[in-house]
Amino acid sequence: METTKTDDMKISILASGSSGNVTYIETPKQRVLVDAGLSGKKIANLMASIGKDLSDVDSLFVTHEHTDHCKSVGVLARKYHLDVYANQGTWEAMNSKIGEIPIGQKHLFDMGKTKSFFDLDVESFGVSHDAAEPQFYQFYHNGHSFVILTDTGYVSEHLEGIVRNADGYLIECNHDIEMLRMGAYPWSLKQRILGDQGHLSNEDGANTLIDVLGNKTKQIYLGHLSKDNNVKELAHLTVEATMKQQDLGVNRDFKIYDTDPNKATKLVTI
């Protein structure tokens, strides 16, 4: 009979894509969301699909003020009395989008800092994106870590050092470069996406993973795919092939999973 561990960190990517992003993380003493880029009703339904309830969530960590990450921050904070964490630049940029939140639920989380929440430690780090003060997070519990890294035009060596050898990653694979170049987007938007403050391509995501992968890494999720300039199969194939070219243990030492803008991934242990 399999023994059930009671001191695990578990995660589900509730939604990931250009239309909206939400991640759920739980430990024995904490239940948190990262971003709330869909309607409150849709997030509640996604939570229910993995057997969880929004009323049990303690905190919400916001990465930046773009709508696909902050759409229902205010709604969830007011309805479920969540503590919301973001840095000063993000608070100032999203205040007009999210409505009033009780002052006691608004918290500063400065870039480059680590905060402890009972049995969950959360580290923030800056990324290169065209937002006010974009930052993402690494979560630590019981010797394990999970990194969320999307919405960045490039990943510096310094950032690679911060997130190296995590147990799990949600990494951006926003676009296929040729699909983007040949697509219908205006040139100015294409330049923005391809630029240093834009988004990681499938190849960029793969190369970042090659640089940060460690012997602890077991689970990799490919996220924030563009609905117009990418498809799951292409992103997955590109990342898998690129990593196999480096003789890395794809499907042996670690597994690569797809995410979806409308369907939660299975709640799994990190």
N, C-alpha and C positions, 0 to 999 in steps of 0.2 A: 504494500500500500504506500502511495506517495505521501511524504510528509509535507504539510502545508506550513510555509514560513509565515510568521506573524510580524516580522520586522522588515518588510520589504518597502521599496519605493516602486510605485506603479504609475504608468503613464498611458494616456490615450491621446492621439492627435484627433481631436473632435472634428476639425475642419482645417484644410490648408489649401491655399490657392489665391489667385488674384482677386477672387470675389469675397474672401473672408477667411480669417484665421483665428483659431482657438485651440489651446492645448490644456489638458487636464492632468494634474500630477497629485498623487496622494501618498502619504506616509501614515503610520499608525496614529499620528497626532495632528496631521495637517492635511487639508484639501485645498488646492489652489488652482486658479486658472491663469494662463498667460494669454493676454489679449482677449478681445470680445468683438470680433469683426463681423458678426452676423446679428440678426435680430435676437432679442432676448428669448422669444418663443422658439426659434430654431435651435438656439444653444440648449435650452431646456429639453427639447426633444432629442438632441444628440446625446446629452447626458443620460437621459432615460434609456437610450439604446444600449448603453454600457452598464445599465443597472445602477446609475447614480442620480442624485437629486441636487439641484442647484442650491437648495436651502441648507445643504450641509457644507457648502464651500465657505472657507474662511477669508481668503484673500484673492485679489486680482492684481497681477503685475502687467503693466502696459509698456510696450516696447517703443511706440512712437504714435504720432497723432493721425496717421493716414486712416481713412475710414475703414479699410479692410482689416484694421487692427483695433479700432476704438469705437466702432459703430454703437454698441450697446453698453459701453462702460457705465454711463450714467444710469441707464435703466436698471442694470443688474445691481449697481451699488445701492440705489434707492429701494428696490423691491426686496433684495435679499440681505441688505445691511452689510455689504462686503467692505472690508478694508481695501483701499485702492492705493497701489504704489507706482510712482513714476518719478522721473527727475524733473527739475524745475522747468527746463525748456519744454518738455513734453506737456506738463501741466498747463503752462501758459498757452501753448499752441492748440490744445484740445479743449480748453475750458468752454469756449463758445460752441463746441460741437456736442457736448455731453450734458449740458444743463447743470443745475445746482446739485451738489453732493454735500451732505452734512460735513462740516469742517473736521469733525472727529474721525471721519472715515478717509480723509485725504492725507496721504503720507508721502514724504520725500524719500526717494531712493537714488542717491547720487551715483553717477557713473564711476565705475572702478571700485565700488565698495562691496562688502559682504555683510548681509544681515542674517540673524538667526531667528527662526520661528519654531520654538520647541525642538523637534527632532529633524528639522529641515533647515539647511543653510543655503542661502541664495546669493550668488555672486553676479554683479552686473558688469557688462563690458560694452564699450562703444563700438559702433560699426560705421561704415561709410555709405550713407544714404541721404537722399535729398529731403530730409526732415529736420526739425528744429534741433533735437539732441537725441538721435536714435541710439538705443541700447538694447541689448538682449541679455539673456540670463543663463547661468549654469546652476543646476540644483544638485545638492549633496545630501546624501543620507546613508548612514551605516556603511561607510566606505565605498559607496557607489555614486556615480555622477551622471547627469543627463544634460546635454547642451542643446539649446535652441539657437540656431544661427541662420537667419534668412535676411532678406532686405538689405543687402550690402553689395556694393559694386566690386569690391575686392577684399581679400583677407590678408592682412599684414603678417609678417613673421612674428611680431609681438602678440597679435591676437591668436595666432596658431599656438604659441607657447601657453597662453591662458587656457585654451580648450583642449590641449593635447591629451590623448589617452583616456577619454571619457568612456563610460560603459555604453552609452547610447547617444546618438545624435539625431536631431532634426535639421537637415542641411538643405539649403536652397538649391533648387535646379529650376530656375524660372523659365528659361527659354532655350530652344535650339537656335543657334546663331543664324543658320541659313533660313529657317522658317521665319525668323524675325526680319531678316534683311529682305526677303522676298515677299513679305506680307503687306497688308494694306495700311499699316500704321503710317502716319506722317513722319517724314525724316527727322523732325525735331524730337518726336517721341522715341523713335528708334535710337537716336543719339543718347537720349536720357537713359534708356534702359541699358545700353551698352557701355555707358560711361562709368567712371570710378565711384559715382554716387548713385548708381542704378541697381542692377540685380545680377546675381551670379547665373551664368549659363550652365547647361548640363556639364560641359567640359570643366568649367570653373569649379563646380561643386565636386566633381570627381577628383580633380587635382588637389583641392583643399582636403578632402578625405584622405588622400594618399599621404599628405603631409602631417595630418594630426592623428591618424589611426595608431592605436597601441594594442598591446596584448590584452588589455582589459575590454576592448571594444567588441561588443557582441551584436548590437542592433543599430541599424542605420535606416532612417526614414528620409525619403526624398520629398521635399515640400515646396510650397509656394509656386507651383507650376502655373504658367500663364495659360488661360483658356484659349487664347488665340495663337500662341507661338510655341506650343509644346503639346506633347501627348505622353501619357504615362509610360507607354511601351518604349518610346524613344529615349526618354530620360533614363529609364531603368537600364536599357540596353547599353547606352553610352557610359553610364557610371560603372556598370558591371564589366564591360569590355575594357575600359581604361584601367580599372583596378587589376583585372586579370593580366593585363600586359605587364604590370609590375610584380607579377607572381604573388599577389596577395590572396589570402585564403577566402575568397568569396564563396559563400554557402558551405564553408567548412569552419573557419574560425569566427565568422560573423555572417549575418544575413542582412539583405537589403529589402526594405519594404516600401511599397507605394502608399501615398496618402490621397485623400479625396476632398474636394470642396464641399461635399454634401453627405458624406458617410464617415463615421468615426472608425478609427482603427481599433482593434481589439485591445482591451485593457490588459497590459502585460507588465511583468516584473522587470525592472532594470537591474 
